[in-house]
Amino acid sequence: VLYCTVLYCTVLYCTVLYCTVLYCTVLYCTVLYCTVLYCTVLYCTVLYCTVLYCTVLYCTVLYCTVLYCTVLYCTVLYCTVLYCTVLYCTVLYCTVLYCTALYCTVLYCTVLYCTV
């Protein structure tokens, strides 16, 4: 009876110990797996969002830079053409005015001296 009791207690103890170790191992592995999975998903999400954000930021900065440079170039070109046109017209007007005044003066003086 004592032998059976000791055997029973030993088997019971080993069974409980085995089940406890098995339960803890399964629990530990499940928690570890879930943690690794969660961290992997979190890392991939953060990486994806960072790459997406940086790409959008880069494209926006590039677009704005190109737009700014285009507008600046066109503005400078327009102002240069406008300035040159105004300058050309002013010089042309003054030249025509000067030549007309000179012609009229010479004509007036010629008529005045020829008639006297």
The 8 nearest C-alpha neighbors of each residue, nearest first, counted from 0:
[[1, 3, 2, 4, 5, 6, 7, 8],
 [0, 2, 4, 3, 5, 6, 7, 8],
 [1, 3, 5, 0, 4, 6, 7, 8],
 [4, 2, 6, 0, 1, 5, 7, 8],
 [3, 5, 1, 7, 6, 2, 0, 8],
 [6, 4, 8, 2, 7, 3, 9, 1],
 [5, 7, 3, 9, 4, 8, 2, 10],
 [6, 8, 4, 10, 5, 9, 3, 11],
 [9, 7, 11, 5, 10, 6, 12, 4],
 [8, 10, 12, 6, 11, 7, 5, 13],
 [11, 9, 13, 7, 12, 8, 14, 6],
 [12, 10, 8, 14, 9, 13, 7, 15],
 [11, 13, 9, 15, 10, 14, 8, 16],
 [14, 12, 16, 10, 15, 11, 17, 9],
 [13, 15, 17, 11, 16, 12, 10, 18],
 [16, 14, 18, 12, 17, 13, 19, 11],
 [15, 17, 13, 19, 14, 18, 12, 20],
 [18, 16, 14, 20, 19, 15, 13, 21],
 [19, 17, 21, 15, 16, 20, 22, 14],
 [18, 20, 16, 22, 21, 17, 15, 23],
 [21, 19, 23, 17, 22, 18, 24, 16],
 [20, 22, 18, 24, 19, 23, 17, 25],
 [21, 23, 19, 25, 20, 24, 18, 26],
 [24, 22, 26, 20, 21, 25, 27, 19],
 [23, 25, 27, 21, 26, 22, 20, 28],
 [26, 24, 28, 22, 27, 23, 29, 21],
 [25, 27, 23, 29, 24, 28, 22, 30],
 [26, 28, 24, 30, 25, 29, 23, 31],
 [29, 27, 31, 25, 30, 26, 32, 24],
 [28, 30, 32, 26, 31, 27, 25, 33],
 [31, 29, 33, 27, 32, 28, 34, 26],
 [30, 32, 28, 34, 29, 33, 27, 35],
 [33, 31, 29, 35, 34, 30, 28, 36],
 [32, 34, 36, 30, 35, 31, 37, 29],
 [35, 33, 37, 31, 36, 32, 30, 38],
 [36, 34, 38, 32, 37, 33, 39, 31],
 [35, 37, 33, 39, 34, 38, 32, 40],
 [38, 36, 34, 40, 39, 35, 33, 41],
 [39, 37, 41, 35, 40, 36, 42, 34],
 [38, 40, 42, 36, 41, 37, 35, 43],
 [39, 41, 43, 37, 38, 42, 44, 36],
 [40, 42, 38, 44, 39, 43, 37, 45],
 [43, 41, 39, 45, 44, 40, 38, 46],
 [44, 42, 46, 40, 45, 41, 47, 39],
 [43, 45, 41, 47, 46, 42, 40, 48],
 [46, 44, 48, 42, 47, 43, 49, 41],
 [45, 47, 43, 49, 44, 48, 42, 50],
 [48, 46, 44, 50, 49, 45, 43, 51],
 [49, 47, 51, 45, 50, 46, 52, 44],
 [50, 48, 52, 46, 51, 47, 45, 53],
 [49, 51, 53, 47, 52, 48, 54, 46],
 [50, 52, 48, 54, 49, 53, 47, 55],
 [53, 51, 49, 55, 54, 50, 48, 56],
 [54, 52, 56, 50, 55, 51, 57, 49],
 [53, 55, 57, 51, 56, 52, 50, 58],
 [54, 56, 58, 52, 53, 57, 59, 51],
 [57, 55, 53, 59, 54, 58, 52, 60],
 [56, 58, 54, 60, 59, 55, 53, 61],
 [59, 57, 61, 55, 56, 60, 62, 54],
 [58, 60, 62, 56, 61, 57, 55, 63],
 [61, 59, 63, 57, 62, 58, 64, 56],
 [60, 62, 58, 64, 59, 63, 57, 65],
 [63, 61, 59, 65, 64, 60, 58, 66],
 [64, 62, 66, 60, 65, 61, 67, 59],
 [63, 65, 67, 61, 66, 62, 60, 68],
 [64, 66, 68, 62, 67, 63, 69, 61],
 [65, 67, 63, 69, 64, 68, 62, 70],
 [68, 66, 64, 70, 65, 69, 63, 71],
 [69, 67, 71, 65, 70, 66, 72, 64],
 [68, 70, 72, 66, 71, 67, 65, 73],
 [69, 71, 73, 67, 72, 68, 74, 66],
 [70, 72, 68, 74, 69, 73, 67, 75],
 [73, 71, 69, 75, 74, 70, 68, 76],
 [74, 72, 76, 70, 75, 71, 77, 69],
 [73, 75, 71, 77, 76, 72, 70, 78],
 [74, 76, 78, 72, 73, 77, 79, 71],
 [75, 77, 73, 79, 74, 78, 72, 80],
 [78, 76, 74, 80, 79, 75, 73, 81],
 [79, 77, 81, 75, 80, 76, 82, 74],
 [78, 80, 82, 76, 81, 77, 75, 83],
 [81, 79, 83, 77, 78, 82, 84, 76],
 [80, 82, 78, 84, 79, 83, 77, 85],
 [81, 83, 79, 85, 84, 80, 78, 86],
 [84, 82, 86, 80, 85, 81, 87, 79],
 [83, 85, 87, 81, 86, 82, 80, 88],
 [86, 84, 88, 82, 87, 83, 89, 81],
 [85, 87, 83, 89, 84, 88, 82, 90],
 [88, 86, 84, 90, 89, 85, 83, 91],
 [89, 87, 91, 85, 86, 90, 92, 84],
 [88, 90, 92, 86, 91, 87, 85, 93],
 [91, 89, 93, 87, 92, 88, 94, 86],
 [90, 92, 88, 94, 89, 93, 87, 95],
 [93, 91, 89, 95, 94, 90, 88, 96],
 [92, 94, 96, 90, 95, 91, 97, 89],
 [93, 95, 97, 91, 96, 92, 90, 98],
 [96, 94, 98, 92, 97, 93, 99, 91],
 [97, 95, 93, 99, 94, 98, 92, 100],
 [96, 98, 94, 100, 99, 95, 93, 101],
 [99, 97, 101, 95, 100, 96, 102, 94],
 [100, 98, 102, 96, 101, 97, 95, 103],
 [99, 101, 97, 103, 98, 102, 104, 96],
 [100, 102, 98, 104, 99, 103, 97, 105],
 [103, 101, 99, 105, 104, 100, 98, 106],
 [104, 102, 106, 100, 101, 105, 107, 99],
 [103, 105, 107, 101, 106, 102, 108, 100],
 [106, 104, 108, 102, 107, 103, 109, 101],
 [105, 107, 103, 109, 104, 108, 102, 110],
 [108, 106, 104, 110, 109, 105, 103, 111],
 [107, 109, 111, 105, 110, 106, 112, 104],
 [110, 108, 106, 112, 111, 107, 113, 105],
 [109, 111, 113, 107, 108, 112, 114, 106],
 [110, 112, 108, 109, 114, 113, 107, 115],
 [113, 111, 109, 115, 114, 110, 108, 107],
 [112, 114, 110, 115, 111, 109, 108, 107],
 [115, 113, 112, 111, 110, 109, 108, 107],
 [114, 112, 113, 111, 110, 109, 108, 107]]
